[in-house]
């Protein structure tokens, strides 16, 4: 009976250690499956009356901010649809948002709310890079002169950033 009691105690300790290890592995897999963005480029677009688009650097001529980026291959992330959140910060430090662009708030990796400007769902295949993903920001008013900052998020983690300056 003493041996049985001792083995039962050891069994409980081993079960607790196993559960802890499984939880750590799940957490590591979640962190490892976070995507990474590269080749982030923002192009200020002037849409002409004839429908053609031309890149411009003058704030008063900008109609659309077009953000293009790649998602690097990830060996851990499973294939399927992934949500990419774009946070566009204006020169005054204000996050651009509008109901027309379905702006909102996501929960960051640290549990804090993070405002975002646009969300896009993309289809990814495991071990394959997704190239030339495009997100557009249309603003009703004029754009201010200065530096606009781009931040991309996936699963609450910042996965890439960049900036562009309008004159």
N, C-alpha and C positions, 0 to 999 in steps of 0.2 A: 504493500500500500504506500509505503514511503517513496519507493522508486516511482510508482505511478503518479503520485502527487508532484514529485520533482520533475518528471517528464512533462506533465501537464503544464507546469509553470514555465519550463523551457519552451514548450510549444507555443504558449501565449506570447512570450518574448519574441520568438522567431516570426510569428504571424504579424506582430506589430512592426518589426523591422522590415518584413516583406511589404506590408502596406505602405510604409513610409518610402521605401525604394520605388515602388510602383508610382506613387504620387509624384516623386521627384522626376521620374522618367517622363511622365505625362507633361509636367511643367517644362522640362527641357525640350521635349518634342514640339510643344506649342511655340516656345521661343525660337527654336530652329526652323520652324515652318513659316516664320514671318518673312515676307518677301523683301527684296531689295531693288530699289529703282536706280537706274543709271541713265546717262545721256539725257539729262533733263534740260529741256530748252523751252523758253517761252518766246512766242512770236507775236508782237503787237500787229494786228491786221487792220488795214483801212479798206472797208468794203465800198467799192465804187458804185455809181448809179447803174452802170452796165452789168453789175453782178460780179465783176472780177475782183479779186482780192490782191492787195499789195502790202508787203511788209513796210512798216513805218516806225520811226523812233519818236515822233512828235505826239505828245499826249492828246492834243486837241483833235488829231485826226484818227485816233484809235477807236475802232468799233468793237473789236473782239480781241481778247487775249487768248491765244491758242497755245496750250501746253502740250508738249510731246515728250515722251519718255519710253524707256525700255524697262521691262521687269527681268532681272537676271534669273538664270536657271536656279532651281532649288531642289535638292535631292530629297528633302524631308517632306515638303508640302505636298499634300495629295492633289491629284488632278481634280478640276472642278471650277466652279465660279467663285471668284474672290472679289471682295469689295475694296476699292481704292478710294481714299478720301483726299481731296485737294483742299488745302487751306491757302488762300490767297490773301496776303497781308499788304495793305496799302501803305504808301509812304508815311502816313501819320500813325502807323502801328495798329490800325483798325482792321479786323478781319472782314473782308468783303462777304456780304451775304444778301440773298434775296429769295423770296418765295418762288419766283419763276425758275430759279436754278436749283430748287429743292435743298437749300442750305439747311444746316442743322447742327447738332452737337453729338459727338461720339465720346465714349469713355476711354481715356488714355490708359496706357499700361500701368500708370501709377494710381489709377482710380479716379483721377481728376477729369472734369469735363473739358473737352477740347472742341471749340467751334470750327466748323469746316464750311467751305464755300460750295463745293460740288462733290458728288459721289458718283462713281462709275463702277459697274460690275463687269469684270473681265473674265474670260474663260482661259484657264491655264492648264497645261499638261505638265506632269511631273518630269523633271530633268530637261525641260525645254524653255528657252528664252522667249518672252513675248516682246516683239519689236513694234516700235512706232505706235504706241497707244496715245490717243489724242483726247484731250478734254478742252472744251471751249468755255470761256467766261464771257457772257454778254452782260453789259451793264447799261442801265437806262440812261444815266447821266454821263457827264464828261469824266475822263480820267484825270487824276491829278499828276503834276510833274513830280518826279522822284523815283525812288527804287521800290519796286514791288518784289516781295519775297514769296516764293513758292515752297510749300511743305507738303509732302505726300505721306499718307498714313495707311497702315494695314494692321488689322487686329489691335488697334490702339497704340502701335509703335510707329515712330517716325521712320520712314524707309528711304527718304531722299529729300533733298532741298535744292533750291537754286534761286536766282534773282535776275531781274532785268530793270534797266533804268530808262525812264521816258523823259524826254526833254520838253 
